[in-house]
Amino acid sequence: MYTEIGSFDAKARLSELLREVRHGQRYTITSRGQPVADLIPSESATQLDVKTAIEAMRSMRRVHDVPAETLREWIAEGRR
């Protein structure tokens, strides 16, 4: 879960926020109430990208009837 924080507060508390992010906290930075950025641990970003890509492949498989073996090949290729 992400905690929302305004850009002004994020700027004023950046050092504190970075310490908290290092320990797993996640923030969504807003500007005038609109989300503009997420502050997350850097290794989490990579894991999130991988999970998003895998879910996109699974969705494609359901929508376009891609064989399971093809999906496994795509995932294996992405790990190289």
N, CA, C and O atoms as a CHARMM CRD file, in Angstrom:
* protein
*
  320
    1    1 MET  N      0.83800  -1.18200   0.00000 PROA 1      0.00000
    2    1 MET  CA     0.00000   0.00000   0.00000 PROA 1      0.00000
    3    1 MET  C      0.88300   1.24500   0.00000 PROA 1      0.00000
    4    1 MET  O      1.91900   1.28700   0.66300 PROA 1      0.00000
    5    2 TYR  N      0.46600   2.22900  -0.73300 PROA 2      0.00000
    6    2 TYR  CA     1.20900   3.47600  -0.85400 PROA 2      0.00000
    7    2 TYR  C      0.56500   4.53800   0.03100 PROA 2      0.00000
    8    2 TYR  O     -0.65900   4.61600   0.13800 PROA 2      0.00000
    9    3 THR  N      1.40200   5.35200   0.66200 PROA 3      0.00000
   10    3 THR  CA     0.93700   6.48700   1.44200 PROA 3      0.00000
   11    3 THR  C      1.07400   7.72300   0.57400 PROA 3      0.00000
   12    3 THR  O      2.13300   7.96300  -0.00700 PROA 3      0.00000
   13    4 GLU  N      0.00600   8.51300   0.48300 PROA 4      0.00000
   14    4 GLU  CA     0.07300   9.73600  -0.32400 PROA 4      0.00000
   15    4 GLU  C      0.71000  10.86200   0.47500 PROA 4      0.00000
   16    4 GLU  O      0.47200  11.01000   1.67400 PROA 4      0.00000
   17    5 ILE  N      1.52300  11.64900  -0.21500 PROA 5      0.00000
   18    5 ILE  CA     2.16000  12.80600   0.40000 PROA 5      0.00000
   19    5 ILE  C      2.25300  13.90600  -0.65600 PROA 5      0.00000
   20    5 ILE  O      2.58400  13.63800  -1.81100 PROA 5      0.00000
   21    6 GLY  N      1.96200  15.12500  -0.26100 PROA 6      0.00000
   22    6 GLY  CA     2.04300  16.24900  -1.18500 PROA 6      0.00000
   23    6 GLY  C      3.48300  16.57600  -1.54100 PROA 6      0.00000
   24    6 GLY  O      4.40100  16.27500  -0.77900 PROA 6      0.00000
   25    7 SER  N      3.67600  17.18700  -2.68900 PROA 7      0.00000
   26    7 SER  CA     5.03100  17.48600  -3.15900 PROA 7      0.00000
   27    7 SER  C      5.76300  18.44000  -2.21300 PROA 7      0.00000
   28    7 SER  O      6.97000  18.29900  -2.01600 PROA 7      0.00000
   29    8 PHE  N      5.06300  19.39500  -1.63200 PROA 8      0.00000
   30    8 PHE  CA     5.70100  20.32900  -0.69800 PROA 8      0.00000
   31    8 PHE  C      6.21700  19.57600   0.52500 PROA 8      0.00000
   32    8 PHE  O      7.35800  19.77600   0.94200 PROA 8      0.00000
   33    9 ASP  N      5.37300  18.70100   1.10900 PROA 9      0.00000
   34    9 ASP  CA     5.79700  17.91600   2.27200 PROA 9      0.00000
   35    9 ASP  C      6.91800  16.94600   1.90800 PROA 9      0.00000
   36    9 ASP  O      7.84700  16.74600   2.69000 PROA 9      0.00000
   37   10 ALA  N      6.83100  16.34600   0.72600 PROA 10     0.00000
   38   10 ALA  CA     7.87300  15.41100   0.29900 PROA 10     0.00000
   39   10 ALA  C      9.21800  16.11800   0.18900 PROA 10     0.00000
   40   10 ALA  O     10.24900  15.57600   0.58700 PROA 10     0.00000
   41   11 LYS  N      9.20000  17.31900  -0.34800 PROA 11     0.00000
   42   11 LYS  CA    10.44400  18.08700  -0.47400 PROA 11     0.00000
   43   11 LYS  C     11.00700  18.41000   0.90600 PROA 11     0.00000
   44   11 LYS  O     12.21200  18.28900   1.12800 PROA 11     0.00000
   45   12 ALA  N     10.15000  18.81500   1.82400 PROA 12     0.00000
   46   12 ALA  CA    10.60000  19.19800   3.16200 PROA 12     0.00000
   47   12 ALA  C     11.10200  17.99800   3.96400 PROA 12     0.00000
   48   12 ALA  O     11.96700  18.14800   4.82800 PROA 12     0.00000
   49   13 ARG  N     10.56600  16.80800   3.68400 PROA 13     0.00000
   50   13 ARG  CA    10.89700  15.61600   4.47700 PROA 13     0.00000
   51   13 ARG  C     11.65800  14.56700   3.67500 PROA 13     0.00000
   52   13 ARG  O     11.64300  13.39400   4.04700 PROA 13     0.00000
   53   14 LEU  N     12.31500  14.94700   2.59700 PROA 14     0.00000
   54   14 LEU  CA    12.91700  13.97200   1.69300 PROA 14     0.00000
   55   14 LEU  C     13.87000  13.00900   2.39500 PROA 14     0.00000
   56   14 LEU  O     13.79200  11.80300   2.16200 PROA 14     0.00000
   57   15 SER  N     14.75800  13.50000   3.23900 PROA 15     0.00000
   58   15 SER  CA    15.71000  12.60700   3.92300 PROA 15     0.00000
   59   15 SER  C     14.97600  11.56500   4.75600 PROA 15     0.00000
   60   15 SER  O     15.33300  10.38700   4.74000 PROA 15     0.00000
   61   16 GLU  N     13.96300  11.99500   5.47400 PROA 16     0.00000
   62   16 GLU  CA    13.16700  11.07700   6.29800 PROA 16     0.00000
   63   16 GLU  C     12.43700  10.05300   5.42700 PROA 16     0.00000
   64   16 GLU  O     12.40900   8.86400   5.74300 PROA 16     0.00000
   65   17 LEU  N     11.85100  10.52400   4.33500 PROA 17     0.00000
   66   17 LEU  CA    11.13600   9.62300   3.43600 PROA 17     0.00000
   67   17 LEU  C     12.07200   8.57300   2.84600 PROA 17     0.00000
   68   17 LEU  O     11.70500   7.40400   2.73500 PROA 17     0.00000
   69   18 LEU  N     13.26500   8.98500   2.47300 PROA 18     0.00000
   70   18 LEU  CA    14.22900   8.03400   1.90400 PROA 18     0.00000
   71   18 LEU  C     14.61800   6.96400   2.91300 PROA 18     0.00000
   72   18 LEU  O     14.77300   5.79600   2.55500 PROA 18     0.00000
   73   19 ARG  N     14.77500   7.35500   4.17000 PROA 19     0.00000
   74   19 ARG  CA    15.06800   6.35500   5.21500 PROA 19     0.00000
   75   19 ARG  C     13.92000   5.35700   5.32700 PROA 19     0.00000
   76   19 ARG  O     14.14500   4.15200   5.43900 PROA 19     0.00000
   77   20 GLU  N     12.69800   5.86100   5.29600 PROA 20     0.00000
   78   20 GLU  CA    11.53500   4.98000   5.40800 PROA 20     0.00000
   79   20 GLU  C     11.39500   4.08000   4.18300 PROA 20     0.00000
   80   20 GLU  O     11.04200   2.90800   4.30800 PROA 20     0.00000
   81   21 VAL  N     11.66800   4.62300   3.01400 PROA 21     0.00000
   82   21 VAL  CA    11.59800   3.83200   1.78500 PROA 21     0.00000
   83   21 VAL  C     12.64100   2.72300   1.82400 PROA 21     0.00000
   84   21 VAL  O     12.37800   1.61100   1.36700 PROA 21     0.00000
   85   22 ARG  N     13.79700   3.00700   2.35400 PROA 22     0.00000
   86   22 ARG  CA    14.84900   2.00200   2.48200 PROA 22     0.00000
   87   22 ARG  C     14.35100   0.79800   3.28500 PROA 22     0.00000
   88   22 ARG  O     14.82500  -0.32200   3.09300 PROA 22     0.00000
   89   23 HSD  N     13.39300   1.03500   4.18400 PROA 23     0.00000
   90   23 HSD  CA    12.84200  -0.03100   5.02500 PROA 23     0.00000
   91   23 HSD  C     11.52200  -0.57500   4.49000 PROA 23     0.00000
   92   23 HSD  O     10.81400  -1.29600   5.19500 PROA 23     0.00000
   93   24 GLY  N     11.18900  -0.23300   3.24800 PROA 24     0.00000
   94   24 GLY  CA    10.03700  -0.83700   2.59400 PROA 24     0.00000
   95   24 GLY  C      8.79900   0.03100   2.45300 PROA 24     0.00000
   96   24 GLY  O      7.84400  -0.37500   1.79000 PROA 24     0.00000
   97   25 GLN  N      8.78400   1.20800   3.05300 PROA 25     0.00000
   98   25 GLN  CA     7.63000   2.10600   2.91800 PROA 25     0.00000
   99   25 GLN  C      7.52400   2.59000   1.47400 PROA 25     0.00000
  100   25 GLN  O      8.53800   2.73200   0.79100 PROA 25     0.00000
  101   26 ARG  N      6.31700   2.84000   1.01500 PROA 26     0.00000
  102   26 ARG  CA     6.07300   3.31800  -0.35000 PROA 26     0.00000
  103   26 ARG  C      5.21400   4.56600  -0.29100 PROA 26     0.00000
  104   26 ARG  O      4.27300   4.64600   0.49900 PROA 26     0.00000
  105   27 TYR  N      5.53800   5.53300  -1.12300 PROA 27     0.00000
  106   27 TYR  CA     4.80700   6.79400  -1.15300 PROA 27     0.00000
  107   27 TYR  C      4.37200   7.12600  -2.57100 PROA 27     0.00000
  108   27 TYR  O      5.07600   6.84200  -3.54000 PROA 27     0.00000
  109   28 THR  N      3.19800   7.73400  -2.66900 PROA 28     0.00000
  110   28 THR  CA     2.76000   8.36000  -3.90800 PROA 28     0.00000
  111   28 THR  C      2.82300   9.85500  -3.67000 PROA 28     0.00000
  112   28 THR  O      2.16000  10.37300  -2.77100 PROA 28     0.00000
  113   29 ILE  N      3.61200  10.54800  -4.46600 PROA 29     0.00000
  114   29 ILE  CA     3.75300  11.99700  -4.33100 PROA 29     0.00000
  115   29 ILE  C      2.70400  12.65300  -5.22000 PROA 29     0.00000
  116   29 ILE  O      2.56000  12.32300  -6.39800 PROA 29     0.00000
  117   30 THR  N      1.97400  13.59300  -4.62000 PROA 30     0.00000
  118   30 THR  CA     0.90600  14.26700  -5.34900 PROA 30     0.00000
  119   30 THR  C      1.23300  15.73800  -5.55500 PROA 30     0.00000
  120   30 THR  O      2.00600  16.33200  -4.80300 PROA 30     0.00000
  121   31 SER  N      0.63500  16.30700  -6.57900 PROA 31     0.00000
  122   31 SER  CA     0.71500  17.73800  -6.83800 PROA 31     0.00000
  123   31 SER  C     -0.71300  18.21900  -7.06400 PROA 31     0.00000
  124   31 SER  O     -1.38500  17.80800  -8.01000 PROA 31     0.00000
  125   32 ARG  N     -1.15300  19.08800  -6.18300 PROA 32     0.00000
  126   32 ARG  CA    -2.54100  19.57100  -6.23300 PROA 32     0.00000
  127   32 ARG  C     -3.54100  18.42400  -6.20500 PROA 32     0.00000
  128   32 ARG  O     -4.56300  18.44500  -6.89100 PROA 32     0.00000
  129   33 GLY  N     -3.21400  17.42100  -5.39100 PROA 33     0.00000
  130   33 GLY  CA    -4.11800  16.29200  -5.20200 PROA 33     0.00000
  131   33 GLY  C     -4.05200  15.21100  -6.25800 PROA 33     0.00000
  132   33 GLY  O     -4.73200  14.19100  -6.14000 PROA 33     0.00000
  133   34 GLN  N     -3.24600  15.41200  -7.29100 PROA 34     0.00000
  134   34 GLN  CA    -3.12900  14.43100  -8.37200 PROA 34     0.00000
  135   34 GLN  C     -1.82500  13.65000  -8.23100 PROA 34     0.00000
  136   34 GLN  O     -0.76800  14.26000  -8.07000 PROA 34     0.00000
  137   35 PRO  N     -1.87100  12.32000  -8.28700 PROA 35     0.00000
  138   35 PRO  CA    -0.64600  11.52500  -8.20100 PROA 35     0.00000
  139   35 PRO  C      0.29000  11.83400  -9.36900 PROA 35     0.00000
  140   35 PRO  O     -0.13900  11.87800 -10.52200 PROA 35     0.00000
  141   36 VAL  N      1.58200  12.04900  -9.05900 PROA 36     0.00000
  142   36 VAL  CA     2.54900  12.33600 -10.12000 PROA 36     0.00000
  143   36 VAL  C      3.75700  11.40200 -10.09500 PROA 36     0.00000
  144   36 VAL  O      4.43100  11.24300 -11.11200 PROA 36     0.00000
  145   37 ALA  N      4.04100  10.77900  -8.93900 PROA 37     0.00000
  146   37 ALA  CA     5.21500   9.90500  -8.86300 PROA 37     0.00000
  147   37 ALA  C      5.06800   8.95500  -7.68400 PROA 37     0.00000
  148   37 ALA  O      4.38800   9.25300  -6.70200 PROA 37     0.00000
  149   38 ASP  N      5.72300   7.80100  -7.80600 PROA 38     0.00000
  150   38 ASP  CA     5.79300   6.85100  -6.70400 PROA 38     0.00000
  151   38 ASP  C      7.22500   6.77300  -6.22000 PROA 38     0.00000
  152   38 ASP  O      8.16000   6.70600  -7.01800 PROA 38     0.00000
  153   39 LEU  N      7.39100   6.78100  -4.91800 PROA 39     0.00000
  154   39 LEU  CA     8.69900   6.65800  -4.29100 PROA 39     0.00000
  155   39 LEU  C      8.73200   5.28200  -3.63900 PROA 39     0.00000
  156   39 LEU  O      8.07600   5.05100  -2.62300 PROA 39     0.00000
  157   40 ILE  N      9.50600   4.36300  -4.23500 PROA 40     0.00000
  158   40 ILE  CA     9.56900   2.98400  -3.76100 PROA 40     0.00000
  159   40 ILE  C     11.02000   2.53100  -3.72400 PROA 40     0.00000
  160   40 ILE  O     11.86700   3.12200  -4.39400 PROA 40     0.00000
  161   41 PRO  N     11.32300   1.48200  -2.94700 PROA 41     0.00000
  162   41 PRO  CA    12.69300   0.95900  -2.95000 PROA 41     0.00000
  163   41 PRO  C     13.09600   0.53900  -4.36200 PROA 41     0.00000
  164   41 PRO  O     12.27800  -0.01200  -5.09900 PROA 41     0.00000
  165   42 SER  N     14.33000   0.78900  -4.74000 PROA 42     0.00000
  166   42 SER  CA    14.74700   0.55100  -6.12600 PROA 42     0.00000
  167   42 SER  C     14.61600  -0.90300  -6.54200 PROA 42     0.00000
  168   42 SER  O     14.22300  -1.15800  -7.68100 PROA 42     0.00000
  169   43 GLU  N     14.92200  -1.87000  -5.68800 PROA 43     0.00000
  170   43 GLU  CA    14.77700  -3.26600  -6.08400 PROA 43     0.00000
  171   43 GLU  C     13.31500  -3.62300  -6.27100 PROA 43     0.00000
  172   43 GLU  O     12.99500  -4.51800  -7.05300 PROA 43     0.00000
  173   44 SER  N     12.41900  -2.94100  -5.56700 PROA 44     0.00000
  174   44 SER  CA    10.99000  -3.18300  -5.73900 PROA 44     0.00000
  175   44 SER  C     10.53400  -2.76200  -7.12200 PROA 44     0.00000
  176   44 SER  O      9.65300  -3.39400  -7.70600 PROA 44     0.00000
  177   45 ALA  N     11.12300  -1.70600  -7.64800 PROA 45     0.00000
  178   45 ALA  CA    10.74800  -1.24200  -8.98400 PROA 45     0.00000
  179   45 ALA  C     11.03400  -2.32100 -10.00900 PROA 45     0.00000
  180   45 ALA  O     10.21800  -2.55600 -10.90000 PROA 45     0.00000
  181   46 THR  N     12.17100  -2.97900  -9.90100 PROA 46     0.00000
  182   46 THR  CA    12.52200  -4.04500 -10.83500 PROA 46     0.00000
  183   46 THR  C     11.55500  -5.20500 -10.69500 PROA 46     0.00000
  184   46 THR  O     11.07700  -5.74200 -11.69400 PROA 46     0.00000
  185   47 GLN  N     11.26200  -5.59600  -9.45800 PROA 47     0.00000
  186   47 GLN  CA    10.32400  -6.69000  -9.23200 PROA 47     0.00000
  187   47 GLN  C      8.94500  -6.33200  -9.76400 PROA 47     0.00000
  188   47 GLN  O      8.26400  -7.17500 -10.34700 PROA 47     0.00000
  189   48 LEU  N      8.53200  -5.09200  -9.56600 PROA 48     0.00000
  190   48 LEU  CA     7.23800  -4.63700 -10.05600 PROA 48     0.00000
  191   48 LEU  C      7.18900  -4.70000 -11.57500 PROA 48     0.00000
  192   48 LEU  O      6.17800  -5.11800 -12.13800 PROA 48     0.00000
  193   49 ASP  N      8.26200  -4.29200 -12.25300 PROA 49     0.00000
  194   49 ASP  CA     8.32100  -4.35500 -13.71100 PROA 49     0.00000
  195   49 ASP  C      8.18200  -5.79500 -14.19800 PROA 49     0.00000
  196   49 ASP  O      7.47000  -6.06100 -15.16700 PROA 49     0.00000
  197   50 VAL  N      8.86000  -6.71900 -13.52900 PROA 50     0.00000
  198   50 VAL  CA     8.80100  -8.12700 -13.91700 PROA 50     0.00000
  199   50 VAL  C      7.39200  -8.66300 -13.72000 PROA 50     0.00000
  200   50 VAL  O      6.84800  -9.33000 -14.60000 PROA 50     0.00000
  201   51 LYS  N      6.80000  -8.37200 -12.56300 PROA 51     0.00000
  202   51 LYS  CA     5.44400  -8.85400 -12.29500 PROA 51     0.00000
  203   51 LYS  C      4.45300  -8.27800 -13.30000 PROA 51     0.00000
  204   51 LYS  O      3.55900  -8.98300 -13.76800 PROA 51     0.00000
  205   52 THR  N      4.60700  -7.01500 -13.62900 PROA 52     0.00000
  206   52 THR  CA     3.72300  -6.37700 -14.60200 PROA 52     0.00000
  207   52 THR  C      3.87000  -7.02800 -15.97300 PROA 52     0.00000
  208   52 THR  O      2.87500  -7.27700 -16.65300 PROA 52     0.00000
  209   53 ALA  N      5.10200  -7.30200 -16.37800 PROA 53     0.00000
  210   53 ALA  CA     5.34700  -7.92800 -17.68200 PROA 53     0.00000
  211   53 ALA  C      4.75500  -9.33400 -17.73500 PROA 53     0.00000
  212   53 ALA  O      4.14000  -9.71600 -18.73100 PROA 53     0.00000
  213   54 ILE  N      4.94000 -10.09900 -16.66900 PROA 54     0.00000
  214   54 ILE  CA     4.40200 -11.46300 -16.64400 PROA 54     0.00000
  215   54 ILE  C      2.88200 -11.43200 -16.69600 PROA 54     0.00000
  216   54 ILE  O      2.27000 -12.21600 -17.42200 PROA 54     0.00000
  217   55 GLU  N      2.27000 -10.53600 -15.93400 PROA 55     0.00000
  218   55 GLU  CA     0.80500 -10.43800 -15.95800 PROA 55     0.00000
  219   55 GLU  C      0.30600 -10.01500 -17.33900 PROA 55     0.00000
  220   55 GLU  O     -0.73300 -10.49300 -17.79600 PROA 55     0.00000
  221   56 ALA  N      1.03500  -9.12500 -18.00200 PROA 56     0.00000
  222   56 ALA  CA     0.64800  -8.71400 -19.35300 PROA 56     0.00000
  223   56 ALA  C      0.70100  -9.90000 -20.31500 PROA 56     0.00000
  224   56 ALA  O     -0.16900 -10.05000 -21.17300 PROA 56     0.00000
  225   57 MET  N      1.73000 -10.74500 -20.16600 PROA 57     0.00000
  226   57 MET  CA     1.83300 -11.92600 -21.02100 PROA 57     0.00000
  227   57 MET  C      0.68200 -12.88800 -20.74800 PROA 57     0.00000
  228   57 MET  O      0.11200 -13.46400 -21.67500 PROA 57     0.00000
  229   58 ARG  N      0.34400 -13.05900 -19.47200 PROA 58     0.00000
  230   58 ARG  CA    -0.76900 -13.95200 -19.13500 PROA 58     0.00000
  231   58 ARG  C     -2.08200 -13.41900 -19.69200 PROA 58     0.00000
  232   58 ARG  O     -2.90900 -14.18500 -20.18900 PROA 58     0.00000
  233   59 SER  N     -2.27000 -12.11300 -19.60900 PROA 59     0.00000
  234   59 SER  CA    -3.48700 -11.50900 -20.16100 PROA 59     0.00000
  235   59 SER  C     -3.54500 -11.71400 -21.66800 PROA 59     0.00000
  236   59 SER  O     -4.60300 -12.02000 -22.21800 PROA 59     0.00000
  237   60 MET  N     -2.40400 -11.54500 -22.33500 PROA 60     0.00000
  238   60 MET  CA    -2.34600 -11.73900 -23.77800 PROA 60     0.00000
  239   60 MET  C     -2.71100 -13.18200 -24.11100 PROA 60     0.00000
  240   60 MET  O     -3.41100 -13.44900 -25.08800 PROA 60     0.00000
  241   61 ARG  N     -2.23300 -14.09600 -23.29400 PROA 61     0.00000
  242   61 ARG  CA    -2.52100 -15.50700 -23.53100 PROA 61     0.00000
  243   61 ARG  C     -4.02600 -15.75600 -23.45600 PROA 61     0.00000
  244   61 ARG  O     -4.58400 -16.46900 -24.29000 PROA 61     0.00000
  245   62 ARG  N     -4.68000 -15.16600 -22.45500 PROA 62     0.00000
  246   62 ARG  CA    -6.12500 -15.36500 -22.31100 PROA 62     0.00000
  247   62 ARG  C     -6.89400 -14.72700 -23.46900 PROA 62     0.00000
  248   62 ARG  O     -7.83900 -15.31600 -23.99300 PROA 62     0.00000
  249   63 VAL  N     -6.49100 -13.54200 -23.85800 PROA 63     0.00000
  250   63 VAL  CA    -7.21900 -12.80600 -24.89700 PROA 63     0.00000
  251   63 VAL  C     -6.94200 -13.36800 -26.28800 PROA 63     0.00000
  252   63 VAL  O     -7.85900 -13.49100 -27.10000 PROA 63     0.00000
  253   64 HSD  N     -5.68800 -13.70800 -26.56700 PROA 64     0.00000
  254   64 HSD  CA    -5.29200 -14.11400 -27.91700 PROA 64     0.00000
  255   64 HSD  C     -5.03200 -15.60800 -28.05200 PROA 64     0.00000
  256   64 HSD  O     -4.54800 -16.05800 -29.09100 PROA 64     0.00000
  257   65 ASP  N     -5.34500 -16.38000 -27.02100 PROA 65     0.00000
  258   65 ASP  CA    -5.18800 -17.83300 -27.05400 PROA 65     0.00000
  259   65 ASP  C     -3.75800 -18.25400 -27.40800 PROA 65     0.00000
  260   65 ASP  O     -3.54500 -19.10500 -28.27300 PROA 65     0.00000
  261   66 VAL  N     -2.78900 -17.64800 -26.72900 PROA 66     0.00000
  262   66 VAL  CA    -1.37800 -18.00800 -26.91000 PROA 66     0.00000
  263   66 VAL  C     -1.12800 -19.31100 -26.14900 PROA 66     0.00000
  264   66 VAL  O     -1.51100 -19.41200 -24.98300 PROA 66     0.00000
  265   67 PRO  N     -0.49800 -20.30900 -26.76900 PROA 67     0.00000
  266   67 PRO  CA    -0.23400 -21.57600 -26.08100 PROA 67     0.00000
  267   67 PRO  C      0.64700 -21.38000 -24.84100 PROA 67     0.00000
  268   67 PRO  O      1.51500 -20.50800 -24.81400 PROA 67     0.00000
  269   68 ALA  N      0.41000 -22.19600 -23.82800 PROA 68     0.00000
  270   68 ALA  CA     1.16400 -22.10700 -22.57100 PROA 68     0.00000
  271   68 ALA  C      2.66200 -22.26000 -22.81500 PROA 68     0.00000
  272   68 ALA  O      3.46600 -21.58600 -22.17000 PROA 68     0.00000
  273   69 GLU  N      3.04100 -23.13300 -23.73200 PROA 69     0.00000
  274   69 GLU  CA     4.46800 -23.34100 -24.01500 PROA 69     0.00000
  275   69 GLU  C      5.11000 -22.06500 -24.55300 PROA 69     0.00000
  276   69 GLU  O      6.24200 -21.74400 -24.18900 PROA 69     0.00000
  277   70 THR  N      4.41200 -21.34300 -25.40100 PROA 70     0.00000
  278   70 THR  CA     4.92900 -20.07600 -25.93000 PROA 70     0.00000
  279   70 THR  C      5.12500 -19.08000 -24.79800 PROA 70     0.00000
  280   70 THR  O      6.13300 -18.37500 -24.75400 PROA 70     0.00000
  281   71 LEU  N      4.16400 -19.02100 -23.88300 PROA 71     0.00000
  282   71 LEU  CA     4.27100 -18.12500 -22.73500 PROA 71     0.00000
  283   71 LEU  C      5.49600 -18.47800 -21.89000 PROA 71     0.00000
  284   71 LEU  O      6.23200 -17.58700 -21.46600 PROA 71     0.00000
  285   72 ARG  N      5.71600 -19.76800 -21.64400 PROA 72     0.00000
  286   72 ARG  CA     6.89800 -20.19100 -20.87100 PROA 72     0.00000
  287   72 ARG  C      8.19400 -19.78100 -21.57800 PROA 72     0.00000
  288   72 ARG  O      9.15300 -19.36600 -20.92800 PROA 72     0.00000
  289   73 GLU  N      8.21900 -19.89800 -22.89900 PROA 73     0.00000
  290   73 GLU  CA     9.40300 -19.49100 -23.66400 PROA 73     0.00000
  291   73 GLU  C      9.65100 -17.99100 -23.53000 PROA 73     0.00000
  292   73 GLU  O     10.79600 -17.56400 -23.38200 PROA 73     0.00000
  293   74 TRP  N      8.58800 -17.18800 -23.58200 PROA 74     0.00000
  294   74 TRP  CA     8.73000 -15.73900 -23.43300 PROA 74     0.00000
  295   74 TRP  C      9.29600 -15.39100 -22.06200 PROA 74     0.00000
  296   74 TRP  O     10.19000 -14.55300 -21.94500 PROA 74     0.00000
  297   75 ILE  N      8.77100 -16.04100 -21.02500 PROA 75     0.00000
  298   75 ILE  CA     9.24600 -15.76900 -19.66600 PROA 75     0.00000
  299   75 ILE  C     10.70900 -16.17200 -19.53600 PROA 75     0.00000
  300   75 ILE  O     11.50800 -15.42500 -18.97300 PROA 75     0.00000
  301   76 ALA  N     11.07000 -17.35000 -20.05400 PROA 76     0.00000
  302   76 ALA  CA    12.46200 -17.80700 -19.98400 PROA 76     0.00000
  303   76 ALA  C     13.38500 -16.85600 -20.73200 PROA 76     0.00000
  304   76 ALA  O     14.48500 -16.56400 -20.26200 PROA 76     0.00000
  305   77 GLU  N     12.95400 -16.37500 -21.87900 PROA 77     0.00000
  306   77 GLU  CA    13.77100 -15.44300 -22.65400 PROA 77     0.00000
  307   77 GLU  C     13.97400 -14.13400 -21.89600 PROA 77     0.00000
  308   77 GLU  O     15.05300 -13.54400 -21.94900 PROA 77     0.00000
  309   78 GLY  N     12.95700 -13.68800 -21.20400 PROA 78     0.00000
  310   78 GLY  CA    13.05800 -12.45200 -20.42800 PROA 78     0.00000
  311   78 GLY  C     14.00700 -12.55900 -19.25400 PROA 78     0.00000
  312   78 GLY  O     14.51800 -11.54400 -18.77900 PROA 78     0.00000
  313   79 ARG  N     14.25400 -13.76800 -18.77500 PROA 79     0.00000
  314   79 ARG  CA    15.16000 -13.97600 -17.63600 PROA 79     0.00000
  315   79 ARG  C     16.62000 -13.95700 -18.05100 PROA 79     0.00000
  316   79 ARG  O     17.49800 -13.85700 -17.19400 PROA 79     0.00000
  317   80 ARG  N     16.90100 -14.05100 -19.34800 PROA 80     0.00000
  318   80 ARG  CA    18.29500 -14.07500 -19.81400 PROA 80     0.00000
  319   80 ARG  C     18.93200 -12.72800 -19.77300 PROA 80     0.00000
  320   80 ARG  O     20.10000 -12.58600 -20.13400 PROA 80     0.00000
